[in-house]
Structures are given as C-alpha cells and as structure tokens.
Amino acid sequence: MKTASVSVFTLAALASLSIFSASNAATATSSFQVNLTIQGECKVQSASNVDFGLHGVIDSNIDTTNAIGVQCTNSTPYTVALSAGAGSGATVGSRKMTSAANDTVTYTLYRDAGRSQIWGVTQNVDTQAATGNGAVQTYTAYGRVAAQSTPAMGAYSDLVSVTITY
C-alpha cells in the first residue's frame, strides 16, 4: 500500500507544480505602426523608335507609329510632351531628321490617327493629358513624312525627348 500512496503523492505533487508554473506565467504585449507615404510620381517606362523604313523618292506620305509607355501613381494628373527634336531649325510642326552631310527630311508627330493634332510641348495646347492609374498607360505617336523634295541618299535620324509633367 505504501507504494500506491507514494505514487498518488508523487502525481499530486507533479500536478501542483504544473499548475503553479502555469498560474505564474506572464505575458507582455506592445504594438508598432507600419507606414508608407506614396507621393505623386511619373516615369516614362518605354518609348519605341519611330522608324519610317527604307524609301526612295518621297513623293507621297510615309506614315508610321510608335508606342510610349507612361506610369504614374494613381490619381496623379500628368501631361506627355514631345520635343521638337535635335534637328537644326526644327519646330514641333516641322521636325527635321538630319544626315551625316547635314541634309534634312522633314516629318511631324501627331497625337491622333487622323494626323491632325500635332504633338508638342505647350501644356494644354499640344500635349497629351491624362490621370495616372498606377499601371503603365500606353500612348501612340503617329508619325508622318509628307511628300517633299527628296534629299541625297543616306541615313537620316533625329532624337525626340519625352517629358512627363505632373
């Protein structure tokens, strides 16, 4: 019998220790804040080249397009402007591609497929206005080399800057 009472006593002692340990356990809590401030921002994500291709005599319109990808934070109003290019004497209405011999080919970039709205740099006049949605928004520039006196053969190029104002 003593053996049985020692076992009961041992079990009771162990049970009281575990109750004692659990009842004396304590916890402490705190919290912290997580912050992020989104500011208005726009980026030109892509701008493909305008390639009018390979031609001989420029006796009719040569049309092509390119794509410009703009990404702005959601609800940020912005405008997309295209410079007159680097050609000497160029304007947004009469851009100039230049050859190594300084000959030029005149071209124009438009905001619409009908090629009636020139794309330039004057806010609220000849720029493309929109509001950011957080994703890349794509715009098409419609290029045209109008019929003109054909200069000497060679490679002609220009460099147009894309500016986002927000």
Stockholm file with secondary structure:
# STOCKHOLM 1.0

chainA/1-166         MKTASVSVFTLAALASLSIFSASNAATATSSFQVNLTIQGECKVQSASNVDFGLHGVIDSNIDTTNAIGVQCTNSTPYTVALSAGAGSGATVGSRKMTSAANDTVTYTLYRDAGRSQIWGVTQNVDTQAATGNGAVQTYTAYGRVAAQSTPAMGAYSDLVSVTITY
#=GR chainA/1-166 SS CHHHHHHHHHHHHHHHHHHHHHHTCCCCCCCCCCCCCCCCCEEEEEECCCCCCCCSSCCSCEEEEEEEEEEECTTCEEEEEECCCSSTTCBTTBEEEECTTSCEEEEEEESSTTSCSBCCSSTTTTSEEEECCSSEEEEEEEEEECSCCCCCSSCCBCCCCEEEEC
#=GC SS_cons         CHHHHHHHHHHHHHHHHHHHHHHTCCCCCCCCCCCCCCCCCEEEEEECCCCCCCCSSCCSCEEEEEEEEEEECTTCEEEEEECCCSSTTCBTTBEEEECTTSCEEEEEEESSTTSCSBCCSSTTTTSEEEECCSSEEEEEEEEEECSCCCCCSSCCBCCCCEEEEC
//
